[in-house]
C-alpha cells in the first residue's frame, strides 16, 4: 500500500506567492517582438529620410551637411533609447502610482513655456523651454503623461468615473480643458486635437456613456470652429485648403509645394537624395513636410510601404491592448496607440492636401528630439505591458 504524502499547504502557498511575485516583476511573458521591430524599422527609416531631407539645409545654414542628422542622433535617438530601456524594464504599474505627479509636472512645464522666462519662441509659437545647453517641447511630454494619468484615473477601482456625470464626466472635461487651453495658447492647436481625440477614445472605451462621448465630440467641434474663426492665421489655413489656387504665393504656397513635391515622385521616385524641392521651395522639409520628400524620392511605392509599416505598428498596439487583462495597462496602450495613429494620419493627410496644414510632425520620422524621445519612451512602456498578456 502506497504511503500517503504529507500535505505541504504552507510551503506550497509561500512558494506560490513567491512565484506570483517574481512573475509579476518579469511580466510573465515575452514582449511583442513584432512591435519592437516595427518601431525600430520606423526609427531607422526616419534617420535615412532625415539625412537626405536635411542635407542641403544643413549645408546652407550650418555649413554641415549632416548637422540635423547628428543632432537627431545625439539628442533624440540616444536619449530615446535610454527612455525606451527604462520604460521597458520598470514594471508598468509603477507609473500608475506616480501618475498624478507626472500629470502635474507636465502641466507645470507647459505653463512654464508661457509664463516664465524659460519659454522660447520660434516661428510665432512659444513651444520650447530653453535651459541653455538644451531645449525641449513640453507639449510632447504632456501628450504622454496626460494619457498615463487618464488611464490610472479611470482604472481606479471602486469609482463611478466612467458613467457618473459629477464624479466622472465633469472632471474629465475639466482636466482635458486645462491641458487643451495651455496647448492652444502656445499655439499648438493640432497637438490639442490629437491629445483630446485620444483621451476621448480612451474615456469612451473604458465604459463611458455614448451620450457623454457624443457631447464631447460636439463640444470639441464647436470649440475648434470658434478657435479657427477667431484666429486669422488658423482661418487662413482653412481657406487656403479650400481654395489653394487663390494665393499660391502666400497662404497656399506650402500646400501647393507639398503637392508638387509628392507628385514629382511618381510611382518609383526620383531617387534617394535627389529631391529637387526639399530646400528650394518646400517649407519645413525636415519637420512636418518630410513625408513629401519621402514621396518624391521613393515614389508612391515607397510612401505606401511607409504607411503600411505604420499600419502594422498600430495593429500590434491594438492587439496588445486587447490581450492585456489589467485595465490600466489596456487603457494606457490604447491611448498611446490612438495618439500615434491620430498624429500619423493628421500629418500625412495634411501634407497630402486631404485636410488643412497643421504643423504636426510625423512620429519617429520628422526632425525633433523631444518627439523622438517621447515616442520611444511610450513604445518601451507598451512593450513592457505586452509581456503581461
Phi and psi in degrees as a GROMACS rama.xvg file:
@    title "Ramachandran Plot"
@    xaxis  label "Phi"
@    yaxis  label "Psi"
@TYPE xy
-68.8131  139.77  UNK-2
-79.5641  129.81  UNK-3
-69.2107  138.3  UNK-4
-77.3711  137.522  UNK-5
-69.7385  137.147  UNK-6
-65.6543  142.731  UNK-7
-125.907  51.5902  UNK-8
-59.1642  -44.6873  UNK-9
-64.1436  -45.8671  UNK-10
-63.8718  -47.4674  UNK-11
-63.3194  -35.8415  UNK-12
-64.7936  -41.953  UNK-13
-67.0061  -41.459  UNK-14
-62.369  -40.0981  UNK-15
-63.4243  -40.4548  UNK-16
-66.6386  -40.0882  UNK-17
-65.429  -42.0664  UNK-18
-60.8542  -43.4406  UNK-19
-64.3387  -39.9047  UNK-20
-62.9593  -51.2772  UNK-21
-68.4262  -31.1404  UNK-22
-65.4055  -38.1912  UNK-23
-69.5249  -31.337  UNK-24
-70.7616  -42.8981  UNK-25
-71.7826  -32.2912  UNK-26
108.993  -16.9311  UNK-27
71.7815  6.01076  UNK-28
-161.591  178.695  UNK-29
-89.0176  146.774  UNK-30
-70.3794  163.205  UNK-31
-79.0164  97.744  UNK-32
-69.3759  -28.9364  UNK-33
-64.7727  -42.5458  UNK-34
-62.4556  -45.75  UNK-35
-59.6423  -48.4645  UNK-36
-60.6695  -37.7756  UNK-37
-67.8568  -42.0639  UNK-38
-58.6351  -48.9573  UNK-39
-77.6297  -20.7665  UNK-40
-66.3733  -40.9871  UNK-41
-66.9387  -40.814  UNK-42
-62.1822  -45.4538  UNK-43
-63.3262  -44.3387  UNK-44
-62.683  -38.3785  UNK-45
-62.821  -41.4704  UNK-46
-66.6481  -38.6827  UNK-47
-64.3749  -45.0415  UNK-48
-65.541  -40.6024  UNK-49
-65.5083  -37.5283  UNK-50
-58.0098  -38.3242  UNK-51
-79.4292  -47.5996  UNK-52
-63.3273  -27.3326  UNK-53
-104.957  -3.70998  UNK-54
-60.3265  -52.8144  UNK-55
-67.2405  -39.5866  UNK-56
-64.3447  -42.0343  UNK-57
-64.3837  -38.0213  UNK-58
-66.4041  -40.6092  UNK-59
-70.8954  -45.1261  UNK-60
-83.8957  -37.2179  UNK-61
-125.947  4.18923  UNK-62
56.279  34.3424  UNK-63
-143.74  109.508  UNK-64
-58.182  -33.7343  UNK-65
-107.227  24.7959  UNK-66
-58.8765  -52.2572  UNK-67
-66.2952  -38.536  UNK-68
-63.861  -46.3076  UNK-69
-63.6758  -39.3039  UNK-70
-64.4768  -40.9534  UNK-71
-66.0061  -39.5746  UNK-72
-69.9564  -43.5699  UNK-73
-70.2944  -46.8198  UNK-74
-101.689  -19.0253  UNK-75
-101.097  -62.6556  UNK-76
-67.0416  -47.0016  UNK-77
-63.3572  -46.6211  UNK-78
-68.7734  -36.7885  UNK-79
-64.1417  -37.514  UNK-80
-65.6995  -38.792  UNK-81
-63.3939  -44.2456  UNK-82
-63.8539  -40.3814  UNK-83
-59.9436  -46.9817  UNK-84
-65.0075  -43.3078  UNK-85
-62.0887  -47.5067  UNK-86
-68.69  -26.3085  UNK-87
-75.2854  -37.0336  UNK-88
-83.2864  -35.3389  UNK-89
-77.3803  127.687  UNK-90
-53.3194  132.41  UNK-91
-62.8536  -24.1545  UNK-92
-68.7627  -16.0538  UNK-93
-59.578  -38.8488  UNK-94
-69.0499  -24.5379  UNK-95
-66.0665  -36.2128  UNK-96
-69.2151  -34.3274  UNK-97
-105.216  12.7899  UNK-98
-55.5496  -43.9638  UNK-99
-60.2722  -37.8382  UNK-100
-70.0864  -36.0268  UNK-101
-63.4382  -43.5734  UNK-102
-65.5987  -45.6565  UNK-103
-63.2207  -38.1305  UNK-104
-64.2353  -41.0162  UNK-105
-62.8805  -42.8823  UNK-106
-64.8798  -40.8256  UNK-107
-64.2769  -41.3991  UNK-108
-64.3925  -40.7367  UNK-109
-65.8945  -40.8529  UNK-110
-66.1578  -32.7466  UNK-111
-65.0131  -30.4825  UNK-112
-68.2968  -26.6892  UNK-113
-96.4382  -33.4421  UNK-114
-119.92  7.78485  UNK-115
-130.878  163.188  UNK-116
-65.1964  -11.0424  UNK-117
-69.8505  -21.6066  UNK-118
-65.9328  137.639  UNK-119
-124.219  129.296  UNK-120
-102.844  144.315  UNK-121
-157.36  131.38  UNK-122
64.5862  27.5037  UNK-123
85.4082  2.78191  UNK-124
-122.47  143.922  UNK-125
-108.101  85.5028  UNK-126
-119.065  -0.419605  UNK-127
-119.392  148.084  UNK-128
-105.929  125.72  UNK-129
-105.07  115.429  UNK-130
-107.204  17.9674  UNK-131
89.4331  -74.0998  UNK-132
-76.8845  -20.3461  UNK-133
-152.832  160.635  UNK-134
-137.723  152.261  UNK-135
-151.755  166.268  UNK-136
-104.713  107.395  UNK-137
-61.4014  -25.6741  UNK-138
-61.5117  -35.2346  UNK-139
-67.174  -39.6221  UNK-140
-66.4613  -42.8539  UNK-141
-61.22  -38.5319  UNK-142
-56.5824  -39.6937  UNK-143
-76.4357  -49.2842  UNK-144
-69.6881  -28.8607  UNK-145
-64.8639  -40.0154  UNK-146
-69.8917  -33.1941  UNK-147
-62.9616  -46.3346  UNK-148
-65.6002  -41.8815  UNK-149
-62.9697  -43.3907  UNK-150
-62.9263  -41.6779  UNK-151
-66.8022  -39.9296  UNK-152
-65.1183  -42.4971  UNK-153
-75.8825  -27.5047  UNK-154
-85.6576  -6.31589  UNK-155
-65.4658  128.012  UNK-156
-73.4285  154.605  UNK-157
77.3102  17.9586  UNK-158
-118.002  164.245  UNK-159
-117.042  34.3355  UNK-160
-69.0219  -17.9031  UNK-161
-83.6086  -25.2084  UNK-162
-124.773  -27.0624  UNK-163
-79.4399  136.746  UNK-164
-69.8038  -48.6236  UNK-165
-73.4889  -42.6942  UNK-166
-92.2959  -7.67876  UNK-167
-125.346  -66.0183  UNK-168
-66.8003  -44.9128  UNK-169
-64.3598  -47.3942  UNK-170
-61.5363  -35.4525  UNK-171
-61.8779  -44.1281  UNK-172
-63.2133  -39.578  UNK-173
-65.4793  -48.285  UNK-174
-62.9626  -44.7283  UNK-175
-65.132  -38.3581  UNK-176
-64.583  -40.7075  UNK-177
-61.3484  -47.7124  UNK-178
-63.126  -42.845  UNK-179
-66.3755  -41.7903  UNK-180
-62.4655  -43.7355  UNK-181
-64.5059  -38.1987  UNK-182
-67.2875  -42.3905  UNK-183
-67.7278  -31.0428  UNK-184
-68.8776  -19.3413  UNK-185
-65.0683  -47.0431  UNK-186
-94.3125  145.106  UNK-187
-143.3  66.2917  UNK-188
-62.3406  -42.0635  UNK-189
-63.5738  -38.0184  UNK-190
-63.183  -39.1994  UNK-191
-64.3893  -42.0432  UNK-192
-63.5832  -43.8974  UNK-193
-64.0559  -45.3131  UNK-194
-64.1153  -48.8934  UNK-195
-67.4313  -35.7601  UNK-196
-63.1401  -45.1005  UNK-197
-64.3959  -43.1993  UNK-198
-63.7181  -40.9233  UNK-199
-63.4483  -39.1793  UNK-200
-64.975  -44.5672  UNK-201
-61.3573  -44.4225  UNK-202
-62.2509  -41.0222  UNK-203
-68.4822  -45.3895  UNK-204
-66.6222  -27.0707  UNK-205
-66.9779  -13.9677  UNK-206
123.878  13.5163  UNK-207
-68.9211  158.563  UNK-208
-69.6596  145.738  UNK-209
-62.963  -32.239  UNK-210
-65.1462  -36.7293  UNK-211
-65.1571  -42.836  UNK-212
-63.7656  -42.3733  UNK-213
-63.8141  -40.4427  UNK-214
-62.2779  -42.0413  UNK-215
-61.1349  -43.7965  UNK-216
-62.9051  -45.7836  UNK-217
-65.0502  -45.042  UNK-218
-61.7318  -41.2143  UNK-219
-64.5485  -42.2634  UNK-220
-65.8057  -41.4119  UNK-221
-64.3194  -45.2123  UNK-222
-62.1394  -41.9574  UNK-223
-64.9501  -40.8809  UNK-224
-62.6794  -41.9756  UNK-225
-65.0978  -42.4147  UNK-226
-61.3618  -44.4568  UNK-227
-63.9991  -43.7101  UNK-228
-66.0246  -36.4542  UNK-229
-87.8097  -5.14766  UNK-230
-115.017  110.714  UNK-231
-55.8466  -42.3054  UNK-232
-71.512  -32.3013  UNK-233
-70.3385  -41.46  UNK-234
-63.8668  -35.5281  UNK-235
-64.7144  -36.4376  UNK-236
-64.8557  -39.6614  UNK-237
-68.9523  -45.679  UNK-238
-65.9117  -35.6865  UNK-239
-69.4841  -28.9738  UNK-240
-70.6855  -41.7964  UNK-241
-70.2459  -31.6803  UNK-242
-143.079  72.1828  UNK-243
-64.8626  -25.2182  UNK-244
-75.4282  -11.3314  UNK-245
-71.2407  -25.3188  UNK-246
-150.018  68.8932  UNK-247
-68.2033  -24.0734  UNK-248
-87.4544  -9.28244  UNK-249
-122.25  -107.201  UNK-250
-63.6266  -31.4742  UNK-251
-89.7673  2.46479  UNK-252
-63.1768  -49.0058  UNK-253
-59.2715  -50.212  UNK-254
-64.2597  -40.3882  UNK-255
-63.2043  -43.1364  UNK-256
-69.2334  -34.0281  UNK-257
-64.5579  -44.7448  UNK-258
-63.6694  -41.8761  UNK-259
-62.2833  -42.1123  UNK-260
-65.0181  -44.407  UNK-261
-63.8868  -44.3598  UNK-262
-65.0495  -29.143  UNK-263
-67.3752  -19.9786  UNK-264
-73.7467  -26.1414  UNK-265
59.8477  -145.119  UNK-266
-80.561  -43.7674  UNK-267
-113.823  -6.21894  UNK-268
90.8635  164.885  UNK-269
-87.0995  -8.6625  UNK-270
112.426  147.027  UNK-271
-62.1939  128.48  UNK-272
82.7236  1.78238  UNK-273
-107.808  16.2596  UNK-274
-61.565  131.231  UNK-275
-93.2716  -11.9274  UNK-276
-105.578  -11.0023  UNK-277
-63.8805  -27.0083  UNK-278
-123.052  -18.2425  UNK-279
-80.8436  -43.2388  UNK-280
-126.944  -32.6  UNK-281
-80.9405  116.276  UNK-282
-70.4162  150.036  UNK-283
52.8389  46.401  UNK-284
-66.1193  -24.6817  UNK-285
-95.5367  -10.1558  UNK-286
-105.504  -113.042  UNK-287
-73.1847  -10.1202  UNK-288
-99.7233  7.08286  UNK-289
-64.3544  -26.5777  UNK-290
-64.0594  -33.6402  UNK-291
-65.1027  -39.6617  UNK-292
-64.8896  -41.8032  UNK-293
-60.8759  -43.81  UNK-294
-65.683  -35.0744  UNK-295
-70.6742  -42.5866  UNK-296
-82.117  -33.3297  UNK-297
-106.769  -6.61593  UNK-298
74.0594  -174.314  UNK-299
-60.7634  -38.2081  UNK-300
-64.0171  -47.864  UNK-301
-63.8132  -41.9111  UNK-302
-64.3403  -38.2977  UNK-303
-65.4544  -40.8111  UNK-304
-61.6773  -42.1277  UNK-305
-62.0992  -44.7715  UNK-306
-62.2393  -38.4355  UNK-307
-64.3911  -39.1266  UNK-308
-62.5151  -42.8353  UNK-309
-60.5257  -40.3202  UNK-310
-60.6425  -43.1231  UNK-311
-62.0286  -42.8804  UNK-312
-59.1428  -46.4601  UNK-313
-68.0923  -39.0439  UNK-314
-61.6432  -44.7938  UNK-315
-63.7681  -36.884  UNK-316
-61.5833  -45.3693  UNK-317
-65.9217  -35.4268  UNK-318
-67.7249  -38.1944  UNK-319
-62.386  -46.5946  UNK-320
-60.1782  -40.2697  UNK-321
-66.618  -31.7936  UNK-322
-86.7001  -12.9004  UNK-323
-82.8811  128.641  UNK-324
-85.468  -29.9186  UNK-325
-71.0146  130.251  UNK-326
-66.8986  -39.2404  UNK-327
-60.6388  -47.4199  UNK-328
-62.189  -41.8639  UNK-329
-61.9515  -49.3038  UNK-330
-67.94  -34.5721  UNK-331
-67.9995  -45.6984  UNK-332
-64.0113  -40.6056  UNK-333
-60.8988  -43.8966  UNK-334
-63.3361  -45.8626  UNK-335
-63.2188  -40.4952  UNK-336
-65.6648  -42.5649  UNK-337
-63.6258  -39.6079  UNK-338
-60.5703  -47.8337  UNK-339
-60.936  -44.9203  UNK-340
-64.7677  -45.9188  UNK-341
-64.3794  -43.6778  UNK-342
-67.898  -38.5873  UNK-343
-64.3757  -46.7612  UNK-344
-62.3144  -45.8098  UNK-345
-63.7916  -42.5201  UNK-346
-62.4674  -50.9223  UNK-347
-68.4976  -40.5473  UNK-348
-65.3165  -40.6945  UNK-349
-67.7669  -45.2087  UNK-350
-75.5875  -15.9692  UNK-351
-92.2726  -3.10567  UNK-352
87.1845  16.2927  UNK-353
-89.8284  -12.3714  UNK-354
-157.608  165.648  UNK-355
-59.9193  150.334  UNK-356
-61.9085  142.24  UNK-357
-122.112  -28.8245  UNK-358
86.7224  9.93774  UNK-359
-85.9293  144.64  UNK-360
-84.7345  161.863  UNK-361
-91.0503  118.73  UNK-362
-52.7144  134.91  UNK-363
70.0461  -11.2643  UNK-364
-110.358  -51.6601  UNK-365
-65.7549  155.752  UNK-366
-68.4431  133.222  UNK-367
155.892  106.737  UNK-368
-66.4782  -44.5501  UNK-369
-61.0334  -44.1006  UNK-370
-60.0905  -45.4183  UNK-371
-65.3925  -42.0863  UNK-372
-61.7187  -46.408  UNK-373
-65.5415  -43.8086  UNK-374
-68.0113  -33.4188  UNK-375
-70.3513  -37.8291  UNK-376
-63.446  -44.7425  UNK-377
-59.5237  -41.3287  UNK-378
-64.881  -42.5292  UNK-379
-60.2604  -39.8075  UNK-380
-67.1515  -39.318  UNK-381
-65.9537  -38.0671  UNK-382
-65.9795  -39.4178  UNK-383
-59.0251  -45.4341  UNK-384
-66.125  -31.3427  UNK-385
-63.2021  -20.0137  UNK-386
-74.3575  -12.3385  UNK-387
-101.289  15.0962  UNK-388
